[in-house]
């Protein structure tokens, strides 16, 4: 990935992150929610054929959106305990030309950009830790895609989640799902369903 491409990508992430950020409830108490139904959602993208499509729990609704990025949010309270699930997706047009063969791994600058995408969508002042990159595949995405787990915390508040990064043609896709720790661990089947439903170039 050349310097020009990285500059464009960094600028795009900064623009997408402006005004974004997760406004969480106090999640130090245990809180879980049982998701049972899904609905389809599509982000149109900055140009035709540059969108994302995925399933989401019906409880998540738009928090903010534009043609190239969206944030979805579900907050609940039960028995005095607060919980929150948050999703974000973005499609960025760049100038990168894919090599004939699949990219084996991401360089450090790209990983830094992915972490920034996550950090910009967590509450200000929270510490975000990104896991090791792993290759991502599902029935719709076969190559040039990576998966990271992450955690974001401050004091006794802790969120866990995952972010997927995909390169396709001249498009870069970011896809994030997160929730308070107890709910994240209680809904592994749900998060797997969401990532397996992810489609690009829509």
Protein Blocks (a to p, Z undefined) as FASTA:
>chain_A
ZZklmmmmmmmmmmmmgopacddddfkbgcddddfbdcddddebjbehiaccddddfklc
cfbdcfkbccddddddeehiacdddddddddddfbdcdfbdcfbdcfklmmmmmmmmmmm
mcehiacddddddddddfkbmghpacddddddehjbccddddddddehjbccdddddddf
klmmmmmmmmmmmmmmpcghZZ
